Amino acid sequence: MKKNKSTDLTALLPRARSGDQEAQLAIVTAFRPLVQKLAGQEKNPSLRMDLASQLVLGLLEAIRKYPGEVAKRFPGFAKTHLRHLLFHYIRKEVRWNKLKEKLYDQTQELCYTEDFTLRIQRRELQDALQCLTPAEQRLVYLAASQ
């Protein structure tokens, strides 16, 4: 991060911690390359913007939680905080994908052993599930797994 009068982290960090939105925006803008780099680790391109947004929120949280007064240590603290959020996100996605595969396998097994009317009902249920938003689908999958 280059130092000049408008982006001096020593001056921006206390203002950002006290709630100054301009200072927060300046810090978020300065850390945008790191956020984009970390968001690029998402394999699904359609989910990268969502991950980048979560990381920006994480950066704002890091500003609020930063324990020290020495601003030169903040970049390391922010990077560690964002990497922790990224690893948590990745673990959550892996668990979600495994659950989806497990439920998909179970529905495939059941389709071949059931009679024709149950197969039609299952197809109608799958069509109804596809009409839900991804968040609503997750809730249905989680409820079905319990």
Backbone as a ProteinNet text record, in pm:
[ID]
protein_1_A
[PRIMARY]
MKKNKSTDLTALLPRARSGDQEAQLAIVTAFRPLVQKLAGQEKNPSLRMDLASQLVLGLLEAIRKYPGEVAKRFPGFAKTHLRHLLFHYIRKEVRWNKLKEKLYDQTQELCYTEDFTLRIQRRELQDALQCLTPAEQRLVYLAASQ
[TERTIARY]
85.6	0	89.6	70.8	149.6	103.6	201.5	166.2	164.7	57	48.4	-52.9	-78.3	-164.7	-305.7	-362	-501.5	-517.7	-413.3	-429.3	-334.5	-285.5	-196.3	-272.9	-233.1	-303.9	-302.8	-195.3	-186.5	-298	-332.1	-439.2	-577.5	-584.6	-714.3	-769.7	-683.2	-732	-810.9	-761.6	-843	-976.6	-974.6	-1100.9	-1197.2	-1144.3	-1229.2	-1286.5	-1206.3	-1254.1	-1362.8	-1359.8	-1462.6	-1588.8	-1588.8	-1710.2	-1708.4	-1597.1	-1587.9	-1594.3	-1701.7	-1723.4	-1622.5	-1578.9	-1478.8	-1347.1	-1307.4	-1184.5	-1199.8	-1315.8	-1340.2	-1333.9	-1393.8	-1391.5	-1248.8	-1168.7	-1029.7	-951.1	-974.4	-905.1	-953	-1082.9	-1136.6	-1080.3	-1071.8	-1015.9	-868.9	-794.8	-653	-632.3	-723.8	-711	-786.2	-841.3	-916.2	-834.4	-705.3	-629.1	-621.8	-605.2	-601.9	-737.3	-844.1	-978.7	-1003.4	-965	-985.1	-901.2	-780	-693.1	-753.2	-799.8	-859.4	-991.4	-1071.2	-1198.6	-1173.9	-1059.9	-1026.3	-1002.1	-989.7	-969.8	-1098.9	-1212.8	-1340.6	-1342.2	-1365.8	-1362.3	-1479.8	-1593.1	-1712.9	-1713.9	-1695	-1689	-1814.8	-1929.1	-2052.6	-2060.1	-1980.1	-1982.6	-1872	-1782.4	-1669.7	-1712.9	-1813.8	-1860.4	-1919.6	-1991.8	-2049.2	-1938.4	-1836.3	-1724.4	-1650.3	-1630.9	-1563.2	-1642	-1773.2	-1856.1	-1841.7	-1838.2	-1819.7	-1683	-1581.1	-1447.6	-1439.6	-1511	-1514.8	-1579.4	-1688.1	-1749.8	-1653.1	-1575.6	-1474.3	-1365.9	-1330.7	-1231.1	-1285	-1410.8	-1471.8	-1476.3	-1500.5	-1498.3	-1356.8	-1254.9	-1115.7	-1079.9	-1130.9	-1106	-1162.1	-1282.7	-1347.9	-1278.3	-1229.6	-1171.8	-1022.1	-957.7	-812.4	-774.7	-692.9	-666.7	-558.2	-471.4	-356.7	-378.8	-285.7	-287.4	-183.2	-91.3	14.3	-42	-57.8	-124.2	-41	91.1	172.5	150.7	91.6	62.4	-76.8	-155.9	-292.2	-297.3	-214.2	-222.9	-206.8	-114.1	-98.3	-218.6	-272.2	-392	-509.2	-527.1	-638.4	-622.8	-501.7	-479	-508.4	-462.4	-489.2	-639.3	-707.4	-852.7	-925.9	-887.1	-952.6	-922.6	-800.4	-766.8	-846.5	-866.3	-948.7	-1092.3	-1147.6	-1282.6	-1289.1	-1185	-1181.2	-1178.4	-1094.9	-1087.2	-1217.4	-1282.6	-1413	-1514.4	-1512.6	-1602.4	-1578.3	-1451.5	-1417.9	-1466.1	-1441.5	-1487.1	-1639.1	-1707.7	-1854	-1903.1	-1839.8	-1879.3	-1853.5	-1742.5	-1712.8	-1818.9	-1854.1	-1958.7	-2091.9	-2123.5	-2249.5	-2252.5	-2141.7	-2137.2	-2146.9	-2083.7	-2094	-2237.4	-2303.8	-2443.1	-2532.3	-2508.3	-2587.6	-2567.5	-2442.6	-2415.2	-2482.8	-2475.5	-2536.5	-2687.5	-2751.9	-2896.2	-2932.3	-2849.3	-2874.4	-2863.7	-2761	-2745.2	-2863.2	-2912.3	-3025.6	-3150.8	-3173.6	-3292.6	-3279.6	-3156.4	-3137.7	-3164.4	-3117	-3139.9	-3289.2	-3359.7	-3501.5	-3584.3	-3544.3	-3621.5	-3630.5	-3529.1	-3528.2	-3602.8	-3624	-3688.2	-3835.6	-3883.7	-4021.1	-4111.5	-4240.6	-4333.7	-4354.8	-4428	-4441.8	-4503.3	-4605.3	-4670.6	-4576.5	-4497.5	-4402.5	-4293.3	-4255.3	-4155.5	-4207.8	-4333.5	-4395.3	-4398.8	-4436.9	-4439.9	-4299.8	-4199.3	-4061.9	-4018.3	-4054.2	-4018.2	-4085.5	-4211.3	-4281.2	-4213.8	-4171.5	-4101.3	-3967.1	-3894	-3767.6	-3789.9	-3895.9	-3927.4	-3961	-4035.1	-4069.4	-3944.3	-3851.2	-3726.2	-3642.2	-3644.1	-3567.8	-3622.2	-3748.2	-3808.2	-3764.4	-3708.2	-3666.3	-3533.2	-3507.1	-3377.2	-3272.5	-3143.3	-3039.1	-3042.3	-3072.8	-3079.4	-3194.7	-3309	-3422.9	-3394.1	-3323.6	-3285.7	-3195.4	-3101.7	-3012.7	-3093.2	-3193.9	-3275.5	-3348.4	-3401.4	-3472.4	-3374.8	-3254.3	-3155.5	-3114	-3090.1	-3049.6	-3161	-3285	-3396.6	-3410.3	-3389.6	-3402.2	-3288.8	-3173.5	-3059.9	-3075.4	-3154	-3173.9	-3290.2
-117.6	0	123	210.9	332.8	432.4	506.9	606.8	745.9	814.8	957.2	1017	1145.2	1213	1155.6	1114.5	1070.7	926.1	844.4	703.5	660.4	750	715.5	631.3	506.5	413.2	457.5	522.7	570.5	669.9	752.7	850.2	789.1	696	640.1	542.1	459	352.2	402.7	500.6	548	607.6	678.8	736.7	625.7	523.4	412.4	336	317.2	246.1	324.1	456.1	536.8	549.9	490.8	489.7	583.2	647.3	737.2	654.7	671.2	589.7	619.4	744.1	777	705.6	699.6	629.5	479.6	424.3	282.4	250.9	337	317.8	325.1	416.8	428.9	302.1	245.2	122.3	5	-5.5	-112.7	-101.7	18.7	39.3	-0.1	31.4	-3.2	-154.7	-225.9	-370.7	-447.3	-377.3	-443.4	-550.4	-527.1	-633.7	-762.7	-750.6	-869.5	-939.3	-861.9	-919.5	-992.8	-931.5	-995.5	-1122.4	-1119	-1236.7	-1352	-1323	-1427.9	-1477.9	-1388.1	-1428.3	-1512.7	-1492.6	-1570.8	-1717.2	-1753.9	-1893.7	-1974.7	-1906.8	-1976.1	-2034.2	-2165.1	-2232.7	-2195.3	-2166.7	-2132.5	-1981.2	-1938.6	-1794.1	-1717.3	-1783.4	-1712.9	-1681.9	-1749.3	-1726.1	-1631.5	-1590.8	-1506.5	-1369.1	-1309.9	-1178	-1186.5	-1294	-1312.6	-1328.6	-1406.2	-1424.2	-1292.9	-1215.9	-1086.6	-993.3	-994.8	-912.1	-955.4	-1087.4	-1136.4	-1096.5	-1096.8	-1058.7	-909.1	-826.6	-683	-661.1	-733.9	-724.6	-772.4	-875.7	-924.2	-821	-745.3	-639.4	-529.7	-494	-395	-447.6	-577.5	-638.8	-635.5	-658.4	-653.3	-513.2	-412	-273.6	-252.9	-302.9	-284.9	-365	-485.9	-574.5	-554.4	-473.3	-459	-417.4	-500.3	-474	-370	-347.7	-260.1	-116.9	-33.9	106.5	133.6	38.9	55.6	17.4	113.6	91.8	7.6	3.9	-70.2	-221	-269	-411.9	-449.2	-349.8	-377.8	-459.7	-433.9	-515.7	-665.7	-702.7	-843.9	-899.1	-818.8	-859.5	-878.5	-783.9	-791.5	-913	-937.7	-1052.3	-1182.9	-1195.1	-1315.9	-1333.3	-1224.9	-1230.8	-1274	-1216.8	-1251.1	-1394.9	-1440.5	-1579.8	-1675.8	-1641.3	-1723.7	-1731.9	-1618.9	-1618.3	-1702.5	-1692	-1768.7	-1919	-1962.8	-2104.8	-2155.7	-2072.6	-2110	-2125.1	-2033.3	-2038.1	-2165.5	-2198.6	-2317.1	-2443.9	-2453.7	-2571	-2583.7	-2471.8	-2472.6	-2519.4	-2472.1	-2513	-2661.7	-2714.7	-2857.2	-2940.3	-2900.8	-2973.3	-2966.7	-2850.4	-2832	-2920.4	-2926.1	-3007.7	-3156.7	-3200.6	-3341.2	-3376.5	-3286.8	-3310	-3317.6	-3228.1	-3228.9	-3360.2	-3405.6	-3531.7	-3648.4	-3650.3	-3758	-3762	-3646.3	-3641.6	-3676.3	-3635.6	-3668.6	-3819.3	-3880.8	-4025.8	-4099.5	-4051.6	-4116.7	-4107	-3992	-3978.4	-4063.3	-4079.7	-4163.7	-4309.9	-4356.1	-4494.3	-4521	-4427.7	-4447.4	-4445.1	-4369.9	-4359.9	-4493.5	-4574.7	-4700.9	-4811.7	-4798.7	-4905.4	-4878.4	-4760.9	-4728.2	-4748.1	-4755.1	-4773.9	-4643.6	-4647.5	-4537.2	-4413	-4427.4	-4309.4	-4237	-4312.7	-4247.7	-4175.6	-4231	-4166.7	-4032.3	-4029.6	-3904.5	-3802.1	-3846	-3755.1	-3702.9	-3789.6	-3747.9	-3644	-3663.7	-3568.1	-3433.3	-3435.4	-3311.1	-3240	-3318.2	-3260.2	-3199.2	-3267.5	-3213.5	-3085.1	-3082.8	-2961.3	-2845.7	-2875.1	-2770.6	-2721.3	-2812.4	-2775.4	-2684.3	-2708.9	-2626.3	-2484.3	-2464.9	-2331.2	-2244.2	-2306.1	-2231.3	-2161.7	-2059.2	-1991.3	-2083.8	-2060.2	-2145.5	-2148.7	-2036.3	-2033	-2120.5	-2113.3	-2195.3	-2343.4	-2373.9	-2512.6	-2566	-2481.7	-2525	-2559.9	-2478	-2505	-2638.5	-2665.8	-2792.1	-2909	-2896.6	-3004.5	-3028.1	-2918.8	-2934.2	-2998.1	-2958.9	-3018.1	-3166.6	-3200.9	-3340.6	-3424.5	-3367.3	-3444.6	-3473.7	-3391.9	-3414.4	-3507
0	0	0	-96.4	-106	-0.2	48.6	150.4	86.9	106.9	78.4	173.7	160.9	259	264.5	148.4	148.2	193.2	181	217.6	328.4	407.1	516.7	618.4	630.8	718	863.4	903.1	1041	1071.5	973.5	993	968.2	871.6	834.4	937.2	993.8	1080.7	1202.3	1276.7	1391.4	1346.8	1234.8	1184.1	1142.6	1075.6	1030	1149	1252.3	1371.2	1443.3	1432.3	1497.8	1412.7	1291.7	1209.3	1090.7	1061.7	946.6	817.5	741.9	622.6	512.5	501.4	399.8	428.4	553.9	591.1	568.2	601.1	576.4	427.6	346.7	201.8	147.7	200	155.9	190	307.5	346.1	261.1	239.4	155.4	13.9	-38.6	-171.9	-176.6	-72.4	-67.5	-61.8	1.9	15.5	-93.2	-191.7	-298.8	-371.5	-404	-471.3	-388.2	-258.8	-173.2	-173.3	-164.3	-165	-295.9	-408.7	-539.1	-552.3	-501.8	-508.1	-427.8	-308	-225.6	-284.9	-339.8	-400.9	-525.6	-591.1	-710	-679.4	-553.1	-517.3	-524.9	-538.2	-557	-697.9	-708	-837.8	-927.1	-866	-941.6	-966.8	-1092.7	-1121	-1080.5	-1081.3	-1046.3	-897	-815.1	-670.9	-624.6	-715.4	-675.5	-625.7	-688.8	-644.7	-503.8	-476.7	-343.4	-240.3	-274.1	-182.2	-161.8	-269.4	-256.6	-164.3	-174.4	-86.7	58.6	81.3	217.2	271.9	185	229.1	260.5	184.7	215	351.5	377.4	510.2	617.7	585.5	678.1	703.4	600.1	616.6	708.3	692	781.6	925.3	938.5	1071.7	1129.5	1044.6	1090.9	1138	1069.7	1112.1	1253.1	1273.4	1403.7	1513.6	1480.6	1581.1	1603.1	1520.5	1531.2	1673.2	1744.2	1885.6	1911.7	1816.5	1842.6	1801.7	1841	1802	1693.7	1671.5	1571.9	1435.5	1348.2	1220	1123.8	1141.3	1044.9	1055.9	1164.2	1178.7	1128.5	1095.1	1050.5	921	819.4	697.4	724.6	811.7	845.8	919.4	1011.1	1084.8	988.7	896.6	800.9	709.9	662.1	573.4	646.6	769.8	848.8	870.5	901.2	923.7	796.1	682.6	556	514.6	535.9	502.9	590.3	716.9	805	751.4	709.4	652.4	525.5	441.5	317.3	346.4	439.5	471.1	531.8	612.6	667	552.7	457.2	342.2	260.8	237.1	157.4	228.1	359.1	433.5	428.4	439.2	435	297.8	191.3	56.2	33.1	84.2	69.3	140.5	262.7	335.6	261.9	207.5	135.4	11.4	-64.4	-185.9	-153.5	-45.2	-5	33	103.6	141.8	18.5	-76.5	-199.5	-276.7	-286.7	-356.3	-286	-154	-77.6	-100.2	-94.7	-116.3	-260	-354.3	-495	-515.7	-456.3	-468.4	-407.4	-293.7	-229	-316.2	-378.9	-463.3	-588.7	-641.4	-759	-726.1	-610.4	-570	-552.1	-490.5	-463.5	-591.4	-690.2	-813.6	-885	-877.4	-950.9	-878.4	-749.2	-674	-646.1	-675.2	-642.6	-763.8	-736.5	-847.1	-924.7	-1031.8	-1125.4	-1061.8	-978.7	-919.5	-823.5	-748.1	-658.2	-736.8	-851.5	-936.2	-990	-1026.4	-1074.3	-960.4	-841.9	-727.7	-696	-705.1	-678.6	-781.5	-907.9	-1013.1	-987.9	-946	-913.7	-797	-699.2	-584.7	-627.1	-714.8	-764.2	-844.6	-925.1	-1001.4	-907.2	-801.7	-704.6	-633.2	-603.6	-537.8	-627.9	-756	-849.9	-860.1	-825.5	-830.3	-712	-609.1	-491	-515.1	-437.1	-443	-382.1	-411.2	-353.2	-200.5	-137.2	8.8	59.2	-8.2	31.7	7.3	-103.1	-130	-20.2	26.8	135	260.1	291.7	409.3	396.4	276.2	254	267	207	216.7	361.9	434.9	574.2	657.9	632.9	705.3	669.8	544.4	501.3	560	578.2	630.8	779.6	848.5	991.8	1010.3
[MASK]
++++++++++++++++++++++++++++++++++++++++++++++++++++++++++++++++++++++++++++++++++++++++++++++++++++++++++++++++++++++++++++++++++++++++++++++++++

